[in-house]
């Protein structure tokens, strides 16, 4: 007997942009707001990383949202069409 394997759980397409934004905020905190003298050695790296990660996260979040919106409209339009014979 062959039991079909269940499909793996689907993850949200927003996971990657949220992670980028989270790491960007973390780097921003370490680059501008921290008072830890140990982190001052890495201040320039954290400032640059914050700018890159936050920009990348916002762009990816916008693209993901746009793709999701287009995917839902195309699915809704194809559901409205009668099946072709």
C-alpha positions in Angstrom: 0.0 0.0 0.0 1.3 3.4 -0.9 0.3 6.2 1.5 0.7 9.6 -0.1 3.1 11.8 1.9 1.5 14.8 3.4 2.6 18.1 2.0 5.1 20.0 4.1 3.6 23.0 6.0 3.6 26.2 4.0 5.4 29.1 5.5 4.4 32.7 4.9 6.2 34.5 2.1 6.6 37.4 4.6 9.0 35.5 6.8 12.2 36.6 5.0 11.3 40.4 4.8 10.3 40.3 8.5 13.7 38.7 9.4 15.5 41.3 7.3 13.7 44.2 9.1 14.3 42.6 12.5 18.1 42.2 11.9 18.1 45.8 10.4 16.5 47.2 13.6 19.0 45.2 15.7 21.9 46.7 13.8 20.4 50.1 14.0 20.1 49.8 17.8 23.8 48.7 18.0 24.9 51.4 15.5 23.2 54.4 17.0 21.5 53.8 20.4 23.7 51.4 22.4 25.9 52.6 25.2 27.9 49.4 25.4 31.6 50.4 25.0 32.3 46.9 23.5 29.9 47.5 20.7 31.4 50.9 19.8 34.2 49.0 17.9 31.5 47.7 15.5 29.5 50.9 15.2 30.3 51.7 11.6 29.6 48.1 10.5 26.2 48.2 12.3 25.2 51.5 10.8 26.0 50.3 7.3 24.3 46.9 7.9 21.3 48.7 9.3 20.9 50.8 6.2 21.4 47.9 3.8 19.1 45.4 5.7 16.3 47.9 6.4 16.3 49.0 2.7 16.4 45.4 1.5 13.6 44.5 3.9 11.3 47.3 2.8 11.9 46.6 -0.9 11.3 42.8 -0.4 8.2 43.4 1.8 6.8 45.6 -1.0 7.6 43.1 -3.7 6.1 40.2 -1.7 2.9 42.2 -1.0 2.6 43.1 -4.6 3.1 39.4 -5.7 0.6 38.2 -3.1 -2.0 40.8 -4.3 -1.5 39.9 -8.0 -1.7 36.2 -7.2 -5.0 36.6 -5.4 -6.5 38.7 -8.3 -5.4 36.1 -10.9 -6.8 33.3 -8.8 -10.1 35.2 -8.3 -10.3 35.9 -12.1 -9.6 32.3 -13.0 -12.3 31.1 -10.6 -14.8 33.4 -12.3 -14.1 32.0 -15.8 -16.2 29.0 -16.9 -14.2 25.8 -17.5 -13.2 25.4 -21.1 -14.5 22.3 -23.0 
